[in-house]
Amino acid sequence: MNVQSTILSPLFHFFYPHTCIGCGSDMLEKENFLCLNCINDLPHTNFAMHANNPVEKIFWGRIAVTSAMSEFYFHKDSIVQNLIHEFKYRGNKKIGLYLGKLMGRSMLMSNRFLNVDFLIPLPLFIEKEFKRGFNQSAILCAGINEIMNIPIVTKNVIRTKFTETQTKKGRTERWENVEKSFSVIDPNIFKGKHILLVDDVITTGATIEACGREILKIEDVRLSVASLAVATR
């Protein structure tokens, strides 16, 4: 670092502080989102390594899921919530890619996701995606792809109608809200394939179930599920 950079860097940091998204600390490197303490405190589930984990149990008796995982536990006012808010609502796609890579590394270490043929981001309704400017699940898929090199298919599964936010709805209301909201354009693309459906947060699993039901109508298809986080109760 030259003398000018040595002088200007602290001044720049004073006027434009670069703080940890998790705790607000300014003790982090320029390109990092989290300080070392928050990185160590991330609530990894390790579900990718284990069959019959709590995410897979969400779908028991509902849809046939080959394997399922969530990278983190999610609860309000947590580091994970801060990361998702920064990524999803403030448009920080770099965070989404980083989180997707963490998901990819976990699945790469497991032998339960290595035969996946396609990554499918859970689709948003076209107007909602246009308004947000991106599909957060597609960004997660891009991060997973960098680690696992699995092709991403973004146009073959679509959301056919606008649905209200699921945030404050109960399980029955969530299902009624998303029922018959998805469609597969060309089933032949997925025929005989193993599909990994990717979402940001799983709460009751209603949205994944609705989308998964359409995919599972295809001949000889297998469906697995991966999410960034699973809501704790």
VENKAMO-V745611 format. One record per pair of residues at least 24 apart in sequence whose ideal C-beta (glycine too) atoms are under 6 Angstrom apart, sorted by sequence separation. I is the first residue (numbers start at 1). J is the second residue. If there is no record, write none. Layout:
BEGIN
i: <I	I>
j: <J	J>
END
This chain:
BEGIN
i: <45	119	158	202	157	191	45	178	182	190	191	192	194	195	196	197	198	199	200	201	202	203	43	156	178	181	182	43	156	174	184	196	71	119	175	179	187	190	71	174	178	182	118	119	120	156	171	116	123	125	71	118	123	123	120	125	108	100	104	108	38	103	101	105	96	100	104	96	100	104	67	97	101	67	93	97	101	88	22	141	48	140	48	22	21	49	137	21	33	48	137	136	21	120	117	117	118	119	120	121	122	116	115	119	116	122	74	99	59	63	58	62	63	80	74	66	67	68	69	70	71	72	74	75	65	66	70	73	65	70	55>
j: <70	144	183	227	184	218	73	206	210	218	219	220	222	223	224	225	226	227	228	229	230	231	72	185	207	210	211	73	186	204	214	226	102	150	206	210	218	221	103	206	210	214	151	152	153	189	204	150	157	159	106	153	158	159	157	162	147	140	144	148	79	144	143	147	139	143	147	140	144	148	112	142	146	113	139	143	147	136	79	198	106	198	107	82	82	110	198	83	95	110	199	200	86	195	193	194	195	196	197	198	199	194	194	198	196	211	201	228	205	209	205	209	212	229	229	222	224	225	226	227	228	229	231	232	223	224	229	232	225	230	230>
END
